[in-house]
Amino acid sequence: MEYAAPAHVTSTRAMPGLLRTLIVDDEPVARDILREELETLDNVRIVGEAENGVDALEKIAEDRPDLVLLDLQMPVMGGLDVVRSLKAGSPLPAIVIVTAWDQYAIQAFEAGAIDYLLKPVSRERLLEAVERGRRTTGAQAAEKVARIQEIGELPAASSKDRPARKIVGRTGTEYILLSTDEVYAFQAEGDLVWILTAKNKFLATQTLKALEERLHDTSFRRIHRNALVNIDHVRRMSTLTSQRWLVTLNNKLEFIVSKRQARSIRHLLNW
């Protein structure tokens, strides 16, 4: 599907010093971090935020940003699908790829993105990307978008080569970026979700359901309605009753496996 901007909207790229910017990322914390940094810049105006590709296309058509900070991996519609859906012939934004997956970002950059930012994004690199966006003319942006649209599907990384997906955790007023292999489990307590590592715990920024969907192709499995466990860190399974099991992780944390999940978890672990 192609999206074109309304005919009455005109590009503001010619306005000196003002860079209209759209932030696209499915993680609220990632959007918050980018927004807070951009808001300190006098010559940047944030015209909107989008949490998925479909929303991004609508906002690009409606708000006509000069620059789009675009996450690659998003549910339903990823960043490259957003670029492919932009209609040639209409004013197009400069695209900066923002992702934790460096091999994808490099390929997109080589194809036509004006820059790529690896999470966690440093202020210095963000300023460089913004400056590149400022120097990019409308014609250059359109040419680069066309090049991205031609690259086709990026090859899936093997489990061996694929970098760990990043998880944002909070402790006090600080945000910590964790790789999935250091996370032992996610545990829900009411409206809160805790990220449990070998020795620490952090407050998650997403619901347990959202985390499960995001990590569906990793080693994390739902063992109870309140727990999502990294099976690579399972040390022991013990019987509680004929239908209930107790999972012990390498850091000695224990979780009860629900009746509903017991069979699949035992099969998965070859227990």
Phi and psi restraints in degrees (value plus and minus 20) as a CYANA .aco file:
   2 GLU   PHI    -127.9   -87.9
   2 GLU   PSI     121.6   161.6
   3 TYR   PHI    -135.2   -95.2
   3 TYR   PSI     109.6   149.6
   4 ALA   PHI    -136.6   -96.6
   4 ALA   PSI     129.2   169.2
   5 ALA   PHI     -95.9   -55.9
   5 ALA   PSI     133.6   173.6
   6 PRO   PHI     -78.1   -38.1
   6 PRO   PSI     124.8   164.8
   7 ALA   PHI     -82.4   -42.4
   7 ALA   PSI     -48.2    -8.2
   8 HIS   PHI    -100.4   -60.4
   8 HIS   PSI     -29.9    10.1
   9 VAL   PHI    -106.9   -66.9
   9 VAL   PSI     111.1   151.1
  10 THR   PHI    -132.7   -92.7
  10 THR   PSI     133.8   173.8
  11 SER   PHI     -90.2   -50.2
  11 SER   PSI     122.3   162.3
  12 THR   PHI    -124.8   -84.8
  12 THR   PSI      -8.6    31.4
  13 ARG   PHI     -81.1   -41.1
  13 ARG   PSI     -47.5    -7.5
  14 ALA   PHI     -92.8   -52.8
  14 ALA   PSI     -36.1     3.9
  15 MET   PHI     -92.2   -52.2
  15 MET   PSI      96.5   136.5
  16 PRO   PHI     -84.7   -44.7
  16 PRO   PSI     115.6   155.6
  17 GLY   PHI      63.2   103.2
  17 GLY   PSI     -32.6     7.4
  18 LEU   PHI    -128.5   -88.5
  18 LEU   PSI      95.8   135.8
  19 LEU   PHI    -132.2   -92.2
  19 LEU   PSI      87.0   127.0
  20 ARG   PHI     -97.8   -57.8
  20 ARG   PSI     103.0   143.0
  21 THR   PHI    -147.0  -107.0
  21 THR   PSI     117.2   157.2
  22 LEU   PHI    -134.9   -94.9
  22 LEU   PSI     113.8   153.8
  23 ILE   PHI    -125.0   -85.0
  23 ILE   PSI     106.5   146.5
  24 VAL   PHI    -146.6  -106.6
  24 VAL   PSI      94.7   134.7
  25 ASP   PHI    -183.5  -143.5
  25 ASP   PSI     120.5   160.5
  26 ASP   PHI    -100.9   -60.9
  26 ASP   PSI     -28.4    11.6
  27 GLU   PHI    -118.3   -78.3
  27 GLU   PSI      98.8   138.8
  28 PRO   PHI     -77.0   -37.0
  28 PRO   PSI     -59.4   -19.4
  29 VAL   PHI     -85.9   -45.9
  29 VAL   PSI     -60.0   -20.0
  30 ALA   PHI     -81.3   -41.3
  30 ALA   PSI     -61.3   -21.3
  31 ARG   PHI     -85.1   -45.1
  31 ARG   PSI     -61.4   -21.4
  32 ASP   PHI     -79.8   -39.8
  32 ASP   PSI     -64.1   -24.1
  33 ILE   PHI     -83.7   -43.7
  33 ILE   PSI     -66.0   -26.0
  34 LEU   PHI     -83.7   -43.7
  34 LEU   PSI     -62.9   -22.9
  35 ARG   PHI     -82.6   -42.6
  35 ARG   PSI     -64.5   -24.5
  36 GLU   PHI     -81.8   -41.8
  36 GLU   PSI     -58.9   -18.9
  37 GLU   PHI     -88.9   -48.9
  37 GLU   PSI     -64.5   -24.5
  38 LEU   PHI     -87.0   -47.0
  38 LEU   PSI     -51.8   -11.8
  39 GLU   PHI     -87.9   -47.9
  39 GLU   PSI     -35.1     4.9
  40 THR   PHI    -103.4   -63.4
  40 THR   PSI     -27.1    12.9
  41 LEU   PHI    -117.7   -77.7
  41 LEU   PSI     102.8   142.8
  42 ASP   PHI     -87.4   -47.4
  42 ASP   PSI     -48.2    -8.2
  43 ASN   PHI    -119.2   -79.2
  43 ASN   PSI      -2.9    37.1
  44 VAL   PHI    -140.3  -100.3
  44 VAL   PSI     112.6   152.6
  45 ARG   PHI    -139.1   -99.1
  45 ARG   PSI     100.2   140.2
  46 ILE   PHI    -102.5   -62.5
  46 ILE   PSI      96.2   136.2
  47 VAL   PHI    -112.5   -72.5
  47 VAL   PSI     -30.4     9.6
  48 GLY   PHI     148.5   188.5
  48 GLY   PSI     154.2   194.2
  49 GLU   PHI    -154.8  -114.8
  49 GLU   PSI     131.2   171.2
  50 ALA   PHI    -157.1  -117.1
  50 ALA   PSI     122.1   162.1
  51 GLU   PHI    -124.3   -84.3
  51 GLU   PSI     -19.9    20.1
  52 ASN   PHI    -177.7  -137.7
  52 ASN   PSI     149.9   189.9
  53 GLY   PHI     -84.2   -44.2
  53 GLY   PSI     -59.4   -19.4
  54 VAL   PHI     -83.4   -43.4
  54 VAL   PSI     -65.6   -25.6
  55 ASP   PHI     -82.0   -42.0
  55 ASP   PSI     -58.6   -18.6
  56 ALA   PHI     -81.6   -41.6
  56 ALA   PSI     -64.2   -24.2
  57 LEU   PHI     -82.2   -42.2
  57 LEU   PSI     -61.3   -21.3
  58 GLU   PHI     -83.3   -43.3
  58 GLU   PSI     -62.2   -22.2
  59 LYS   PHI     -91.8   -51.8
  59 LYS   PSI     -54.4   -14.4
  60 ILE   PHI     -83.4   -43.4
  60 ILE   PSI     -62.9   -22.9
  61 ALA   PHI     -87.6   -47.6
  61 ALA   PSI     -57.4   -17.4
  62 GLU   PHI    -102.1   -62.1
  62 GLU   PSI     -62.4   -22.4
  63 ASP   PHI    -121.3   -81.3
  63 ASP   PSI     -32.5     7.5
  64 ARG   PHI      28.8    68.8
  64 ARG   PSI      41.9    81.9
  65 PRO   PHI     -89.0   -49.0
  65 PRO   PSI     133.6   173.6
  66 ASP   PHI    -102.8   -62.8
  66 ASP   PSI     -49.2    -9.2
  67 LEU   PHI    -155.8  -115.8
  67 LEU   PSI     116.1   156.1
  68 VAL   PHI    -142.1  -102.1
  68 VAL   PSI     100.9   140.9
  69 LEU   PHI    -110.3   -70.3
  69 LEU   PSI      89.0   129.0
  70 LEU   PHI    -139.5   -99.5
  70 LEU   PSI      99.0   139.0
  71 ASP   PHI     -92.7   -52.7
  71 ASP   PSI     123.3   163.3
  72 LEU   PHI    -103.1   -63.1
  72 LEU   PSI     -67.6   -27.6
  73 GLN   PHI    -114.9   -74.9
  73 GLN   PSI      87.3   127.3
  74 MET   PHI    -160.5  -120.5
  74 MET   PSI     129.6   169.6
  75 PRO   PHI     -86.7   -46.7
  75 PRO   PSI     133.6   173.6
  76 VAL   PHI      53.3    93.3
  76 VAL   PSI     -80.6   -40.6
  77 MET   PHI    -160.2  -120.2
  77 MET   PSI      97.0   137.0
  78 GLY   PHI    -101.1   -61.1
  78 GLY   PSI     155.9   195.9
  79 GLY   PHI     -81.5   -41.5
  79 GLY   PSI     -61.0   -21.0
  80 LEU   PHI     -86.0   -46.0
  80 LEU   PSI     -54.2   -14.2
  81 ASP   PHI     -86.2   -46.2
  81 ASP   PSI     -52.7   -12.7
  82 VAL   PHI     -82.2   -42.2
  82 VAL   PSI     -68.2   -28.2
  83 VAL   PHI     -83.0   -43.0
  83 VAL   PSI     -60.9   -20.9
  84 ARG   PHI     -84.0   -44.0
  84 ARG   PSI     -44.8    -4.8
  85 SER   PHI    -107.4   -67.4
  85 SER   PSI     -27.1    12.9
  86 LEU   PHI     -92.1   -52.1
  86 LEU   PSI     119.7   159.7
  87 LYS   PHI    -109.7   -69.7
  87 LYS   PSI     105.7   145.7
  88 ALA   PHI     -84.4   -44.4
  88 ALA   PSI     127.0   167.0
  89 GLY   PHI      81.4   121.4
  89 GLY   PSI     -43.2    -3.2
  90 SER   PHI    -118.6   -78.6
  90 SER   PSI     136.4   176.4
  91 PRO   PHI     -76.5   -36.5
  91 PRO   PSI     107.9   147.9
  92 LEU   PHI    -136.9   -96.9
  92 LEU   PSI     128.9   168.9
  93 PRO   PHI    -101.5   -61.5
  93 PRO   PSI     140.2   180.2
  94 ALA   PHI     -95.5   -55.5
  94 ALA   PSI     120.6   160.6
  95 ILE   PHI    -130.5   -90.5
  95 ILE   PSI     106.1   146.1
  96 VAL   PHI    -135.0   -95.0
  96 VAL   PSI     101.5   141.5
  97 ILE   PHI    -100.4   -60.4
  97 ILE   PSI     111.5   151.5
  98 VAL   PHI    -143.3  -103.3
  98 VAL   PSI      97.0   137.0
  99 THR   PHI    -181.2  -141.2
  99 THR   PSI     143.3   183.3
 100 ALA   PHI    -114.1   -74.1
 100 ALA   PSI     -23.4    16.6
 101 TRP   PHI    -122.8   -82.8
 101 TRP   PSI      74.0   114.0
 102 ASP   PHI     -86.4   -46.4
 102 ASP   PSI     -55.3   -15.3
 103 GLN   PHI     -87.1   -47.1
 103 GLN   PSI     -54.0   -14.0
 104 TYR   PHI     -88.8   -48.8
 104 TYR   PSI     -62.8   -22.8
 105 ALA   PHI     -82.2   -42.2
 105 ALA   PSI     -61.9   -21.9
 106 ILE   PHI     -83.5   -43.5
 106 ILE   PSI     -62.3   -22.3
 107 GLN   PHI     -84.1   -44.1
 107 GLN   PSI     -62.4   -22.4
 108 ALA   PHI     -86.3   -46.3
 108 ALA   PSI     -57.8   -17.8
 109 PHE   PHI     -84.7   -44.7
 109 PHE   PSI     -65.0   -25.0
 110 GLU   PHI     -84.0   -44.0
 110 GLU   PSI     -49.7    -9.7
 111 ALA   PHI     -97.1   -57.1
 111 ALA   PSI     -52.8   -12.8
 112 GLY   PHI     145.7   185.7
 112 GLY   PSI     -30.4     9.6
 113 ALA   PHI     -83.1   -43.1
 113 ALA   PSI     122.7   162.7
 114 ILE   PHI     -93.7   -53.7
 114 ILE   PSI     -39.5     0.5
 115 ASP   PHI    -188.0  -148.0
 115 ASP   PSI     147.2   187.2
 116 TYR   PHI    -158.3  -118.3
 116 TYR   PSI     121.4   161.4
 117 LEU   PHI    -138.6   -98.6
 117 LEU   PSI     108.3   148.3
 118 LEU   PHI    -114.8   -74.8
 118 LEU   PSI     113.0   153.0
 119 LYS   PHI     -94.5   -54.5
 119 LYS   PSI     122.3   162.3
 120 PRO   PHI     -92.4   -52.4
 120 PRO   PSI     116.3   156.3
 121 VAL   PHI     -98.7   -58.7
 121 VAL   PSI     104.9   144.9
 122 SER   PHI    -102.3   -62.3
 122 SER   PSI     134.4   174.4
 123 ARG   PHI     -82.5   -42.5
 123 ARG   PSI     -60.0   -20.0
 124 GLU   PHI     -80.4   -40.4
 124 GLU   PSI     -65.4   -25.4
 125 ARG   PHI     -89.4   -49.4
 125 ARG   PSI     -55.6   -15.6
 126 LEU   PHI     -83.0   -43.0
 126 LEU   PSI     -62.5   -22.5
 127 LEU   PHI     -83.2   -43.2
 127 LEU   PSI     -58.8   -18.8
 128 GLU   PHI     -82.5   -42.5
 128 GLU   PSI     -63.2   -23.2
 129 ALA   PHI     -85.2   -45.2
 129 ALA   PSI     -61.1   -21.1
 130 VAL   PHI     -82.3   -42.3
 130 VAL   PSI     -61.8   -21.8
 131 GLU   PHI     -85.8   -45.8
 131 GLU   PSI     -57.7   -17.7
 132 ARG   PHI     -83.1   -43.1
 132 ARG   PSI     -60.6   -20.6
 133 GLY   PHI     -82.3   -42.3
 133 GLY   PSI     -57.9   -17.9
 134 ARG   PHI     -85.7   -45.7
 134 ARG   PSI     -54.5   -14.5
 135 ARG   PHI    -103.7   -63.7
 135 ARG   PSI     -29.5    10.5
 136 THR   PHI    -104.2   -64.2
 136 THR   PSI     102.2   142.2
 137 THR   PHI     -99.1   -59.1
 137 THR   PSI     146.6   186.6
 138 GLY   PHI     -79.0   -39.0
 138 GLY   PSI     -60.8   -20.8
 139 ALA   PHI     -86.2   -46.2
 139 ALA   PSI     -60.8   -20.8
 140 GLN   PHI     -84.4   -44.4
 140 GLN   PSI     -61.3   -21.3
 141 ALA   PHI     -81.5   -41.5
 141 ALA   PSI     -64.1   -24.1
 142 ALA   PHI     -82.5   -42.5
 142 ALA   PSI     -60.7   -20.7
 143 GLU   PHI     -84.2   -44.2
 143 GLU   PSI     -61.6   -21.6
 144 LYS   PHI     -89.4   -49.4
 144 LYS   PSI     -59.0   -19.0
 145 VAL   PHI     -80.6   -40.6
 145 VAL   PSI     -62.3   -22.3
 146 ALA   PHI     -81.4   -41.4
 146 ALA   PSI     -57.4   -17.4
 147 ARG   PHI     -87.8   -47.8
 147 ARG   PSI     -59.5   -19.5
 148 ILE   PHI     -84.6   -44.6
 148 ILE   PSI     -58.9   -18.9
 149 GLN   PHI     -84.4   -44.4
 149 GLN   PSI     -39.5     0.5
 150 GLU   PHI    -110.7   -70.7
 150 GLU   PSI     -28.0    12.0
 151 ILE   PHI    -100.5   -60.5
 151 ILE   PSI     -31.9     8.1
 152 GLY   PHI      53.1    93.1
 152 GLY   PSI    -184.8  -144.8
 153 GLU   PHI     -94.8   -54.8
 153 GLU   PSI     116.9   156.9
 154 LEU   PHI     -95.7   -55.7
 154 LEU   PSI     118.4   158.4
 155 PRO   PHI     -84.7   -44.7
 155 PRO   PSI     121.4   161.4
 156 ALA   PHI     -91.8   -51.8
 156 ALA   PSI     116.8   156.8
 157 ALA   PHI     -96.3   -56.3
 157 ALA   PSI     124.1   164.1
 158 SER   PHI     -90.2   -50.2
 158 SER   PSI     140.4   180.4
 159 SER   PHI     -81.6   -41.6
 159 SER   PSI     -46.1    -6.1
 160 LYS   PHI     -94.3   -54.3
 160 LYS   PSI     -62.5   -22.5
 161 ASP   PHI    -111.2   -71.2
 161 ASP   PSI     -40.0     0.0
 162 ARG   PHI     -89.1   -49.1
 162 ARG   PSI     109.2   149.2
 163 PRO   PHI     -88.3   -48.3
 163 PRO   PSI     132.7   172.7
 164 ALA   PHI     -83.6   -43.6
 164 ALA   PSI     117.9   157.9
 165 ARG   PHI     -88.7   -48.7
 165 ARG   PSI     121.8   161.8
 166 LYS   PHI    -114.3   -74.3
 166 LYS   PSI     122.2   162.2
 167 ILE   PHI    -141.4  -101.4
 167 ILE   PSI     112.1   152.1
 168 VAL   PHI    -112.5   -72.5
 168 VAL   PSI     105.8   145.8
 169 GLY   PHI    -140.8  -100.8
 169 GLY   PSI     134.9   174.9
 170 ARG   PHI    -141.1  -101.1
 170 ARG   PSI     117.6   157.6
 171 THR   PHI    -155.0  -115.0
 171 THR   PSI      92.7   132.7
 172 GLY   PHI      43.7    83.7
 172 GLY   PSI    -144.3  -104.3
 173 THR   PHI    -120.0   -80.0
 173 THR   PSI     -15.4    24.6
 174 GLU   PHI    -120.9   -80.9
 174 GLU   PSI     128.2   168.2
 175 TYR   PHI    -131.7   -91.7
 175 TYR   PSI     112.3   152.3
 176 ILE   PHI    -136.6   -96.6
 176 ILE   PSI     115.0   155.0
 177 LEU   PHI    -117.8   -77.8
 177 LEU   PSI      98.8   138.8
 178 LEU   PHI    -132.7   -92.7
 178 LEU   PSI     121.9   161.9
 179 SER   PHI    -106.2   -66.2
 179 SER   PSI     132.5   172.5
 180 THR   PHI     -84.5   -44.5
 180 THR   PSI     -48.3    -8.3
 181 ASP   PHI     -91.8   -51.8
 181 ASP   PSI     -36.3     3.7
 182 GLU   PHI    -113.8   -73.8
 182 GLU   PSI     -23.3    16.7
 183 VAL   PHI    -112.0   -72.0
 183 VAL   PSI     105.1   145.1
 184 TYR   PHI    -106.6   -66.6
 184 TYR   PSI     -58.8   -18.8
 185 ALA   PHI    -186.5  -146.5
 185 ALA   PSI     141.9   181.9
 186 PHE   PHI    -136.2   -96.2
 186 PHE   PSI     112.9   152.9
 187 GLN   PHI    -150.9  -110.9
 187 GLN   PSI     107.3   147.3
 188 ALA   PHI    -111.5   -71.5
 188 ALA   PSI     116.5   156.5
 189 GLU   PHI    -152.3  -112.3
 189 GLU   PSI      77.1   117.1
 190 GLY   PHI      44.9    84.9
 190 GLY   PSI    -145.3  -105.3
 191 ASP   PHI    -106.9   -66.9
 191 ASP   PSI     -24.9    15.1
 192 LEU   PHI    -117.2   -77.2
 192 LEU   PSI     128.2   168.2
 193 VAL   PHI    -146.2  -106.2
 193 VAL   PSI     106.3   146.3
 194 TRP   PHI    -121.9   -81.9
 194 TRP   PSI     119.8   159.8
 195 ILE   PHI    -117.7   -77.7
 195 ILE   PSI     101.6   141.6
 196 LEU   PHI    -128.9   -88.9
 196 LEU   PSI     104.4   144.4
 197 THR   PHI    -132.1   -92.1
 197 THR   PSI    -187.5  -147.5
 198 ALA   PHI     -78.5   -38.5
 198 ALA   PSI     -61.1   -21.1
 199 LYS   PHI    -150.3  -110.3
 199 LYS   PSI     -30.5     9.5
 200 ASN   PHI    -147.9  -107.9
 200 ASN   PSI     150.3   190.3
 201 LYS   PHI    -160.1  -120.1
 201 LYS   PSI     124.6   164.6
 202 PHE   PHI    -150.3  -110.3
 202 PHE   PSI     135.9   175.9
 203 LEU   PHI    -103.9   -63.9
 203 LEU   PSI     105.8   145.8
 204 ALA   PHI     -95.7   -55.7
 204 ALA   PSI     138.6   178.6
 205 THR   PHI    -125.0   -85.0
 205 THR   PSI     -17.4    22.6
 206 GLN   PHI    -151.0  -111.0
 206 GLN   PSI     141.6   181.6
 207 THR   PHI     -92.6   -52.6
 207 THR   PSI     143.4   183.4
 208 LEU   PHI     -83.1   -43.1
 208 LEU   PSI     -57.8   -17.8
 209 LYS   PHI     -83.8   -43.8
 209 LYS   PSI     -63.7   -23.7
 210 ALA   PHI     -84.7   -44.7
 210 ALA   PSI     -58.8   -18.8
 211 LEU   PHI     -86.0   -46.0
 211 LEU   PSI     -61.1   -21.1
 212 GLU   PHI     -81.7   -41.7
 212 GLU   PSI     -62.7   -22.7
 213 GLU   PHI     -86.0   -46.0
 213 GLU   PSI     -59.7   -19.7
 214 ARG   PHI     -89.6   -49.6
 214 ARG   PSI     -50.5   -10.5
 215 LEU   PHI    -126.5   -86.5
 215 LEU   PSI       4.2    44.2
 216 HIS   PHI     -83.9   -43.9
 216 HIS   PSI     -46.5    -6.5
 217 ASP   PHI    -122.6   -82.6
 217 ASP   PSI       1.7    41.7
 218 THR   PHI    -134.9   -94.9
 218 THR   PSI    -186.3  -146.3
 219 SER   PHI    -106.0   -66.0
 219 SER   PSI     -11.9    28.1
 220 PHE   PHI    -106.0   -66.0
 220 PHE   PSI     115.4   155.4
 221 ARG   PHI    -155.9  -115.9
 221 ARG   PSI     121.2   161.2
 222 ARG   PHI     -95.9   -55.9
 222 ARG   PSI     100.2   140.2
 223 ILE   PHI    -128.2   -88.2
 223 ILE   PSI     -32.8     7.2
 224 HIS   PHI    -179.4  -139.4
 224 HIS   PSI     139.7   179.7
 225 ARG   PHI     -81.4   -41.4
 225 ARG   PSI     -39.8     0.2
 226 ASN   PHI    -128.3   -88.3
 226 ASN   PSI     -13.4    26.6
 227 ALA   PHI    -163.5  -123.5
 227 ALA   PSI     114.6   154.6
 228 LEU   PHI    -143.0  -103.0
 228 LEU   PSI      98.5   138.5
 229 VAL   PHI    -137.8   -97.8
 229 VAL   PSI     122.2   162.2
 230 ASN   PHI    -103.2   -63.2
 230 ASN   PSI      87.8   127.8
 231 ILE   PHI     -88.7   -48.7
 231 ILE   PSI     -35.1     4.9
 232 ASP   PHI     -88.3   -48.3
 232 ASP   PSI     -36.0     4.0
 233 HIS   PHI    -126.7   -86.7
 233 HIS   PSI      -8.4    31.6
 234 VAL   PHI     -95.2   -55.2
 234 VAL   PSI     106.8   146.8
 235 ARG   PHI    -121.1   -81.1
 235 ARG   PSI     -56.2   -16.2
 236 ARG   PHI    -174.8  -134.8
 236 ARG   PSI     126.6   166.6
 237 MET   PHI    -142.6  -102.6
 237 MET   PSI     112.1   152.1
 238 SER   PHI    -147.8  -107.8
 238 SER   PSI     126.1   166.1
 239 THR   PHI    -101.7   -61.7
 239 THR   PSI     113.8   153.8
 240 LEU   PHI    -119.9   -79.9
 240 LEU   PSI     -68.1   -28.1
 241 THR   PHI    -159.9  -119.9
 241 THR   PSI    -195.0  -155.0
 242 SER   PHI     -83.5   -43.5
 242 SER   PSI     -41.7    -1.7
 243 GLN   PHI    -143.0  -103.0
 243 GLN   PSI     -15.9    24.1
 244 ARG   PHI    -145.0  -105.0
 244 ARG   PSI     118.5   158.5
 245 TRP   PHI    -145.3  -105.3
 245 TRP   PSI     134.4   174.4
 246 LEU   PHI    -135.3   -95.3
 246 LEU   PSI     104.3   144.3
 247 VAL   PHI    -120.0   -80.0
 247 VAL   PSI     110.3   150.3
 248 THR   PHI    -134.3   -94.3
 248 THR   PSI     108.8   148.8
 249 LEU   PHI    -111.7   -71.7
 249 LEU   PSI     150.9   190.9
 250 ASN   PHI     -81.9   -41.9
 250 ASN   PSI     -44.5    -4.5
 251 ASN   PHI    -113.5   -73.5
 251 ASN   PSI      -5.5    34.5
 252 LYS   PHI      54.1    94.1
 252 LYS   PSI     -12.7    27.3
 253 LEU   PHI     -89.1   -49.1
 253 LEU   PSI     125.2   165.2
 254 GLU   PHI    -143.3  -103.3
 254 GLU   PSI     121.5   161.5
 255 PHE   PHI    -158.2  -118.2
 255 PHE   PSI     120.6   160.6
 256 ILE   PHI    -104.9   -64.9
 256 ILE   PSI     112.3   152.3
 257 VAL   PHI    -108.2   -68.2
 257 VAL   PSI     107.2   147.2
 258 SER   PHI     -87.2   -47.2
 258 SER   PSI     137.8   177.8
 259 LYS   PHI     -76.5   -36.5
 259 LYS   PSI     -59.4   -19.4
 260 ARG   PHI     -84.3   -44.3
 260 ARG   PSI     -54.2   -14.2
 261 GLN   PHI    -119.3   -79.3
 261 GLN   PSI     -29.2    10.8
 262 ALA   PHI     -77.1   -37.1
 262 ALA   PSI     -68.7   -28.7
 263 ARG   PHI     -83.7   -43.7
 263 ARG   PSI     -66.0   -26.0
 264 SER   PHI     -86.8   -46.8
 264 SER   PSI     -56.9   -16.9
 265 ILE   PHI     -88.9   -48.9
 265 ILE   PSI     -61.8   -21.8
 266 ARG   PHI     -84.1   -44.1
 266 ARG   PSI     -60.6   -20.6
 267 HIS   PHI     -84.4   -44.4
 267 HIS   PSI     -62.1   -22.1
 268 LEU   PHI     -83.4   -43.4
 268 LEU   PSI     -56.2   -16.2
 269 LEU   PHI    -112.6   -72.6
 269 LEU   PSI     -19.3    20.7
 270 ASN   PHI      36.9    76.9
 270 ASN   PSI      20.5    60.5
